[in-house]
Amino acid sequence: MSSYVPHPDGQQAPVDPYAQQVPQQPYGYAPPPTAPQRNTLVFVCSILLIIGGAIGIIAMLGTIGLLAAASVSGTSGLLTLLIIVGIVGAIYELVVGIMGVKGASTPSKAGQLLNLGYGLVAIQLIALIIAIPAGGFSYSSVIGFLLPVLFVVGAMQMKKQVA
């Protein structure tokens, strides 16, 4: 038995039972609200920051363990400073990454993410400046600096959405 839908001219047109039925919104009603879009740049940078922070913590703890095992008592002050900045930076990077993943779809948190990003850029810039005379400068140092910059760019995009 086939079903028929009334036609505007009063005629009946056959309905395809396999056609997808799209519910019609009654006139005068607003469409249902959509979930806020997640800022992809902030989200991807946050995931990479979490990975980098975890690797950084493990690497710095390994360096401390290696120096302790070698019983190196006369480590240079620059190396000690680099290790301290590295550990603080890695922990902060991990925290910023977690906050970024949680806040990537909430435009109202853009200001907070922007401030966290500025702090991370400052820490990474200090680590980059310290690494140059210590001989630890490499492409990974530059990437470690550019990733927080991209995070800040994504947070600025989110902030423009709010305004």
SULURUR-V103502 format. One record per run of one state. SS is the DSSP state (2 for helix, 1 for strand, 0 for the rest). FROM is the first residue (numbers start at 1). LEN is the number of residues. Records with the same first field share a line. If there is no record, write none. Layout:
SS->FROM-LEN + FROM-LEN
This chain:
0->1-3 + 7-5 + 15-25 + 70-7 + 104-3 + 135-4 + 163-1
1->4-3 + 12-3
2->40-30 + 77-27 + 107-28 + 139-24
